[in-house]
Amino acid sequence: MKDTEGAVAQLHGIGIQRFGDTWYAYGENKVNGNLFQGVCCYTTQDFAHWVNHGIVLDVQDKTSALGPDAIGERPKVLRCPANGTYVMYIHAETPDYSYAHMALAVSDNPLGPFTFQTTLTWRGYLSRDIGVFQDDDGSGYILSEDRDHGTHIYRLSQDYLTLIEDVSCELCTGYAFGLESPTLVKKDGVYYWFGSKLTSWETNDNAYSTARDLHGPWSEWRLFAPEGTHTFDSQVDVVVPLDPDQYHSEHFLFLGDRWEEHDLGNSGLVQLPIQLRDGTARLRWDASYEGARHR
């Protein structure tokens, strides 16, 4: 993915929301490696042309959890319906991955600037890869991978600024851990929860689970791309409902990272149509999608 100026879009670990008639995409800036270099924002109308709005959450001072020697991953933004504030969550980490907190920033504009507020965890649990979800009643949720217990769905307070319930915690079927890079969508009353196994920079066959209540019971985890393709050599970031009524959408877009460990700034994103229907998710290769490349 390149922006309208021809530069590689710094949308690694991408999060996407539609505010009004515009899609806002937030991503990790990886131009100079893995340490935190701020969160970038791009807008698009068609998922082909990306306008760069620059850094919307800047690097903080040296003592901060998002300072120049920290790592910040998978920025995600929700608009709080209670007060209109745009709330960004991001995985805040030390280079040895021992910190494992969520960082929180806020803005009154989706284009920022976002102001860093604090970091938090649920009862001291680890929080690594994160995702966000807003239900049709306006309630907000954070998905968080916790190596010791599984992957959680946490409910947010009404102002979206703190965690108030550990709604669900799941391990992947036949696997010792929960799944990282979690994302969640809802279609026709069914929740679809996607994630990736823990294989560092390497890709794997990602999986999904379904439920009619966020508390569960959740189905067994199963593949949504052909086995052995390693999710077409990608790691799920988000599954985006494209129709105006996102909770009854008929069209969805899968976006997944292809991490290039030694050239993170030029790592690619896969965009492919994904079908969600009757509790089943299916991702198929479609070479007509610009930028798609199965290697």
C-alpha positions in Angstrom: 0.0 0.0 0.0 1.4 3.4 -1.0 0.0 6.8 -0.3 -1.0 9.4 -2.8 2.6 10.7 -2.9 4.0 7.3 -3.8 5.5 6.5 -0.4 4.9 3.2 1.4 2.0 3.7 3.8 3.2 3.2 7.4 0.1 1.3 8.4 1.7 -1.7 10.0 -0.5 -3.3 12.7 -3.3 -1.4 11.1 -6.6 -0.3 12.7 -9.4 1.1 10.6 -12.7 2.9 11.5 -15.3 4.8 9.4 -16.1 8.1 10.8 -18.8 9.9 8.7 -18.1 9.0 5.0 -14.4 8.5 5.4 -12.2 5.6 6.5 -9.5 6.4 9.0 -6.5 4.1 9.2 -4.0 4.1 12.0 -0.7 2.2 11.9 2.8 1.7 13.3 5.5 3.9 11.8 8.3 1.5 11.1 10.5 3.6 8.8 13.5 3.3 11.2 13.0 -0.1 12.7 11.0 -1.5 15.6 11.2 1.2 18.3 8.3 3.6 18.7 8.3 6.4 16.1 4.7 7.6 16.5 1.4 6.5 15.1 0.5 7.5 11.5 -3.0 8.2 10.2 -4.2 7.9 6.6 -7.7 8.4 5.1 -9.3 6.7 2.2 -12.6 6.5 0.3 -11.9 3.3 -1.6 -9.0 1.3 0.0 -6.9 2.1 -3.0 -5.9 5.7 -2.5 -4.4 6.6 0.8 -3.9 10.3 2.0 -1.2 10.7 4.5 -2.0 12.9 7.5 1.3 12.3 9.3 2.0 11.4 12.9 -1.1 11.7 15.1 0.4 10.3 18.3 4.0 11.4 18.7 6.9 9.9 20.5 6.8 10.8 24.2 9.6 11.8 26.5 12.3 9.3 27.6 10.5 8.3 30.8 7.2 7.5 29.1 5.9 4.0 28.2 5.8 5.4 24.6 9.2 7.1 24.6 11.9 6.7 22.0 13.3 3.5 23.6 9.8 1.9 23.8 7.8 -0.2 21.4 4.2 0.7 20.4 2.1 -1.7 18.4 -1.3 -2.2 16.8 -2.9 1.3 17.4 -6.7 1.2 17.4 -9.2 4.0 17.7 -12.8 4.2 18.8 -15.1 7.1 18.9 -16.9 7.2 22.3 -20.6 7.8 21.7 -21.0 9.2 25.3 -18.9 12.2 24.7 -17.6 12.2 21.1 -13.9 11.7 22.2 -11.6 9.7 19.9 -9.8 7.1 22.1 -6.7 5.3 20.9 -5.4 2.2 22.5 -2.0 0.8 21.7 0.2 -2.0 23.0 3.0 -0.3 25.0 6.1 -2.5 25.4 9.8 -2.5 26.3 12.3 -4.0 23.8 12.5 -7.2 25.9 8.7 -7.5 25.9 8.5 -7.6 29.7 6.1 -4.5 30.2 3.0 -5.7 28.3 0.6 -2.8 29.0 -2.1 -1.0 27.1 -1.4 2.7 26.5 -4.3 5.2 26.2 -4.4 8.5 24.2 -7.3 10.8 23.4 -8.3 13.5 20.9 -11.3 15.5 19.9 -10.4 14.9 16.2 -9.8 11.6 14.4 -6.8 13.3 12.7 -5.3 14.1 16.1 -3.2 15.1 17.7 -3.8 12.4 20.3 -2.6 13.1 23.8 -1.1 10.3 25.8 -2.9 9.7 29.1 -1.7 6.6 30.9 -1.1 2.8 30.7 -3.3 0.1 32.2 -3.8 -3.6 32.5 -6.6 -5.8 33.9 -5.5 -6.9 37.4 -1.9 -6.9 36.4 -2.4 -9.4 33.5 -0.1 -9.2 30.5 -1.5 -7.3 27.5 0.3 -7.7 24.3 -1.4 -7.6 20.9 -4.7 -5.7 21.0 -7.8 -5.1 19.0 -11.0 -3.0 19.6 -14.7 -3.5 18.9 -17.8 -1.3 19.3 -21.1 -3.1 19.5 -24.4 -1.9 18.1 -25.5 -0.6 21.6 -22.4 1.7 21.7 -20.5 -0.4 24.2 -16.7 -0.6 23.6 -14.4 -3.5 24.0 -10.6 -4.2 24.0 -9.3 -7.6 22.8 -5.9 -8.4 24.5 -3.5 -11.3 24.2 -2.3 -12.5 27.6 0.4 -15.2 27.3 -0.4 -16.6 30.8 -4.2 -17.0 30.5 -5.4 -16.7 26.9 -6.8 -13.9 24.8 -9.4 -11.7 26.5 -12.3 -9.5 25.6 -12.5 -6.6 28.1 -15.5 -4.3 28.3 -14.7 -0.6 28.5 -16.3 2.0 30.8 -18.9 4.3 29.3 -16.2 6.9 28.6 -13.9 4.2 27.1 -11.1 5.2 29.4 -10.8 2.1 31.6 -11.6 -1.6 31.8 -14.6 -2.7 33.8 -15.2 -6.4 32.9 -13.2 -9.4 31.7 -16.0 -10.6 29.4 -14.3 -13.7 28.0 -10.9 -15.4 27.9 -10.2 -18.1 25.3 -7.4 -20.5 24.3 -7.2 -21.6 20.7 -8.5 -25.1 20.1 -5.7 -27.7 20.6 -3.2 -25.0 21.4 -1.6 -23.9 24.7 -2.2 -20.2 24.2 -4.7 -17.7 23.0 -4.3 -16.0 19.7 -2.5 -12.7 19.0 -3.4 -10.0 16.5 -7.1 -10.3 17.7 -10.0 -8.7 15.8 -13.7 -8.9 16.1 -16.7 -8.2 13.9 -20.5 -8.8 14.2 -22.8 -9.8 11.5 -26.5 -10.6 11.9 -26.2 -11.3 15.6 -23.1 -13.5 15.3 -19.7 -12.4 16.6 -16.6 -13.5 14.6 -13.3 -13.5 16.5 -10.1 -13.8 14.5 -6.5 -14.2 15.5 -3.1 -15.6 14.8 -0.9 -18.2 16.5 2.4 -17.1 18.1 5.1 -17.6 15.5 7.1 -14.4 15.9 7.6 -12.7 12.5 6.6 -15.8 10.6 3.1 -16.3 9.3 0.8 -19.2 10.1 -2.7 -20.5 9.4 -4.9 -18.0 11.3 -8.1 -19.1 13.0 -11.5 -17.8 14.0 -14.3 -18.6 16.5 -17.9 -17.5 16.7 -20.6 -16.9 19.3 -23.9 -15.2 19.8 -22.9 -13.6 23.1 -19.5 -12.1 23.8 -19.5 -14.1 27.1 -19.7 -17.3 25.0 -19.9 -20.1 24.6 -17.4 -19.7 21.8 -17.1 -22.3 19.1 -14.0 -24.3 18.5 -11.3 -22.3 16.6 -11.0 -23.3 12.9 -9.2 -22.0 9.8 -10.7 -19.4 7.4 -8.1 -19.6 4.7 -7.0 -22.8 2.9 -4.8 -24.9 5.2 -1.0 -24.5 4.5 -1.3 -21.1 2.8 -0.4 -19.4 6.1 -3.4 -17.1 5.6 -1.9 -16.3 2.2 1.4 -15.4 3.9 -0.2 -12.8 6.2 -1.2 -12.2 9.8 -4.7 -10.8 10.3 -4.9 -7.2 11.4 -8.6 -6.3 10.9 -11.7 -7.6 9.2 -13.6 -4.5 8.0 -17.4 -4.4 7.3 -17.8 -2.3 4.2 -21.5 -1.6 4.0 -23.1 1.4 5.8 -24.9 -0.9 8.3 -21.8 -2.6 9.6 -23.7 -5.1 11.8 -25.5 -6.5 8.8 -22.9 -5.9 6.1 -22.7 -8.3 3.1 -19.2 -7.2 2.2 -16.0 -7.5 4.3 -12.4 -6.8 3.7 -9.5 -8.7 5.3 -6.3 -6.8 5.9 -3.2 -8.6 7.1 0.5 -7.8 7.6 3.5 -9.5 5.9 6.2 -8.6 8.4 9.7 -8.2 6.9 11.8 -8.5 10.0 14.8 -6.7 8.6 12.9 -4.1 6.6 9.8 -3.4 8.7 9.1 0.0 7.1 8.6 -1.7 3.7 6.5 -4.6 5.0 3.4 -5.2 2.9 -0.3 -5.5 3.6 -2.6 -8.0 2.1 -6.1 -6.9 1.2 -8.6 -9.6 0.2 -12.4 -10.0 0.3 -13.5 -12.3 3.1 -17.0 -13.9 3.2 -18.9 -14.1 6.5 -22.1 -16.1 6.3 -24.1 -18.3 8.7 -21.3 -18.5 11.3 -18.7 -19.4 8.7 -15.7 -17.3 7.5 -14.0 -17.9 4.2 -10.9 -16.1 2.7 -10.1 -16.8 -0.9 -7.3 -15.5 -3.1 -8.3 -12.8 -5.6 -5.5 -11.5 -7.7 -7.6 -8.6 -9.0 -7.1 -6.8 -5.7 -4.5 -4.2 -6.1 -1.4 -5.0 -4.2 -2.3 -8.6 -3.6 0.6 -10.9 -4.1 0.8 -14.5 -3.0 4.4 -15.5 -2.6 
